[in-house]
Amino acid sequence: MAEAMQLRLLGNLEIRRSGNLVTGFVSNKVQALLCYLAVTGRPHLRPVLAGLLWGELPEASAQNGLRQALTNLRQLVGPHVNITREDVAFNLNIPYQLDVQAFEECVAGAQVQSTKTGPGIERLEEAVALYRGDFLEGFYVHHAPAFEDWALAQHARLHELAVQALHALAAHHAQLGQPGRAAAIDFTTRLLALEPWREEAHRQLMLLLAAGGQRGAALAQYETCRRLLAEELGVEPSEEIRETYARLVRGELPPDMALIPVEQQRAPREVGECPYRCLSAFREQDARFFFGREGLAGRLVEAVERGSKGSGPAMVCIVGSSGSGKSSAAFAGLLPRLRRGGDWLSRDLRPGAQPFHALTHALLGVLSPTLGITERLVETRKLADALAGGEFALLDKNR
């Protein structure tokens, strides 16, 4: 019988078999591959996995990197990964524990229970107990932008579920009065550890502390809130929290001890849009702030339109020294004018070490927007090789 595997991805990464920490991974990419297979829970084609973690390398090198990683995985986790000539998958038929999966099941169970018998507090408490920290906290994989994008998406999704669970738990226990106060303080504190800029959580923690006779701690909590908002956002606390602070200074205890339900949280305060881009290039949405380069923008529009009609060069290049405003001229000068004058599609990219790969991946997003991630990665490789060989006509087949 195969040894059970335990994967803890919420917080610092831990991979164990029968309780023993698995060591011997030749690189972080091997661990990343195992995490991706476990979380997605389905087979993936080899070219997709090669592109996910070794996409910036030539295809042969990427495939070799994947082969070495799979050899390492086979040695360390054995039958927990199914490997064929075509695809790779995490084996769901052998005993395993995945905290991400358990966390999501607890949250989903609480949601189902809330529609039937109540708020599902016990399931939410199970969920937040599993949430030791954000997804793959402190774990990095260099030169694997596709994996980093996926990991960031998982981080944001799971983080939001945890925030909502903590908010619901804090609200529930706060409404119980004195018997639930300690738990409400604990859940609110954990919520602020995840999102320290939440003013309503700072205010409710102040109220909870004051109600428990900890007036000094409540006043100190306001100072913590004020300092964080000033340092992180450059704003002052809201009028509501300032009023709560003033009443606590006077020795008054506001009567409302209930936390604000998640659906009733205030929208972020608008602080206005700053047109100053510092050393960053102007973007297309900054066009109304971009001026002084109208002549250049007009010449660029004329050159692009001539090329599209076949009466001029097919490619238009903007040449200039670093920091001279090339990107700003393209994004804030050229693109808005083109959109006003016709039905244009645009895509921006950075060529990197594999310019044809980057170009085809960007173009497929416009030419074939319905392709899934697997099909897009496969087609990207195929078209990149075709472009490198001068077969530009292949792009038209993907419209």
C-alpha positions, 0 to 999 in steps of 0.5 A: 500500500502506498504511503499517504501524502500530505501537501500543505500549500497554505502558508509555507510549503510542506510536502510529507509522506506518512508524516515525514518531510520529503526532501531531495527536490532538485529545484523549486520547479519540481515542487512547483510542478507537484503543487500544480498537478495536485491543485488542478487535479487533472492530467496535463499534456507534457508540452503544457507543463514544459511551457508552464515552468520552462517556457522561456527556454527553447523547446528542446531544453524545456522538454529536457527540464520537464523530463528531469523534473519528472524523474526526480518526482518519480523517485521522491513520490512514486505512484502519487504521480501518473506519468505517461508519454503524453500527459502527467497527473496527480494520482487522486486514487492513492490516499493524500491530504491537500490543505487547499482542497480541504479548505475549499470544501469547508468553505463550500460546506459552510455556504451550503449549510447557511442556505439550510440550517444556519451560518455554517460556523463550525465549517468556517472555523475548520476552514480558517484553522487550515489557513496557516497563511497565503497560498505558497507563502514565501515560495518563488520560482525563477524564470517561470512567469506562466506558473507565477501568474497561476500561483498569483491567481490562486493566492488572490482567490484563496485569500479572499475566501479566507478574508470572508470566512474570518469576517463572518466568524468575527461578526457571528461571535461579536453578536454573542456579546461577552461569551463570544468576545474573545473569539471575535477579537481573535478572528478580527486580529487574524483578519487584520493580519491578512488585510491590515488596511481594513478600517472597519475591522480596526474599528470593531477591534477597538470596540471589542477591546473597549467592551472588555475593559481594555480601553488603553488597548483600544486607543492603541489600536486606533494609532496602529490603524492611523499609522498604517493608513498613512504609511501604506495609502497616504490617507487619514482614517475615516470620519467614522473611526475617528468619531469612535476614537473620540468617544473612547477618549471621552470614556464613552462606549458606543452601543453598536458592538456588531461587526458589519456583515461582509455584504455591507462593507463600505466601498473603498474611499475614492481619493482621485486619480493622479496623472503623475506617472513619475518615471513610468510610461504613460498608459493608454488610459492616461491619454488625456494627460499626455501632451506635447507629442501630438506631432509625433503621434500624428506621424505614427498614425499615418505610418501605421495606416499606410502600412495597413493599406499596403502603401507603406512599410508593414512595420513601424519602429520608434527609435530613441534612447532609454527614457525618451518617451517611446512607450508613452508615445505608443500607448498614450499617443498612437493607440487612442488615435487609432481606436478613434479612427477605426476598428483596430486590435492591439496587443502589447508584449515584451520579447524576452529571450524568445521573441517569436514565442512571446509574439505568437502567444500575444497574437493568439490572444487576439486571433483565437480568443476562444482557445483554452490554456492548453491549446494556446500553449501548444499552438504557441510553440507550433507558430513560434517555430513557423515564424522563425522559419518565415511561414507567416501565413500560418497565423491567418489559419488561426483567425 
